[in-house]
């Protein structure tokens, strides 16, 4: 799997988890789930923009 594909998958799953956490925000774990999803979105985007090591 290409690194860009992995980054898109991580970002997409983070968006789905963030949406789930946003709908559960009033529950006990909703804000934690929202933060976990947002962290994955940020990490996926950072992985897309980082420079690749030269071979």
C-alpha positions as CSV (number, residue, x, y, z in Angstrom):
1,X,0.0,0.0,0.0
2,X,1.3,3.4,-0.9
3,X,2.0,5.9,1.9
4,X,-0.5,8.4,0.4
5,X,-3.2,5.7,0.5
6,X,-2.4,4.9,4.1
7,X,-2.6,8.6,4.9
8,X,-6.0,8.9,3.3
9,X,-7.3,5.9,5.1
10,X,-6.1,7.2,8.5
11,X,-7.7,10.6,7.7
12,X,-10.9,9.1,6.5
13,X,-11.3,6.8,9.5
14,X,-10.5,9.8,11.8
15,X,-13.3,11.8,10.1
16,X,-15.8,8.9,10.7
17,X,-14.7,8.5,14.3
18,X,-15.0,12.3,14.8
19,X,-18.5,12.3,13.4
20,X,-19.4,9.5,15.8
21,X,-17.9,11.3,18.7
22,X,-19.7,14.5,17.8
23,X,-23.1,12.7,17.8
24,X,-22.2,11.2,21.2
25,X,-20.9,14.4,22.7
26,X,-23.4,14.4,25.6
27,X,-22.4,11.0,26.7
28,X,-19.5,10.2,29.0
29,X,-17.1,9.1,26.3
30,X,-18.3,11.3,23.4
31,X,-15.7,14.0,23.8
32,X,-12.9,11.4,24.1
33,X,-14.0,9.7,20.9
34,X,-14.2,13.1,19.2
35,X,-10.7,13.9,20.3
36,X,-9.4,10.5,19.2
37,X,-10.9,11.0,15.8
38,X,-9.5,14.5,15.4
39,X,-6.1,13.3,16.4
40,X,-6.2,10.8,13.6
41,X,-7.3,13.4,11.1
42,X,-4.4,15.6,12.1
43,X,-1.9,12.7,12.0
44,X,-3.1,11.6,8.6
45,X,-2.8,15.1,7.1
46,X,0.7,15.5,8.7
47,X,1.7,12.2,7.2
48,X,0.6,13.5,3.7
49,X,2.7,16.6,3.9
50,X,5.9,15.3,5.5
51,X,8.9,15.0,3.2
52,X,9.8,11.5,2.1
53,X,13.3,10.2,2.9
54,X,15.7,10.0,-0.1
55,X,17.0,6.6,-1.1
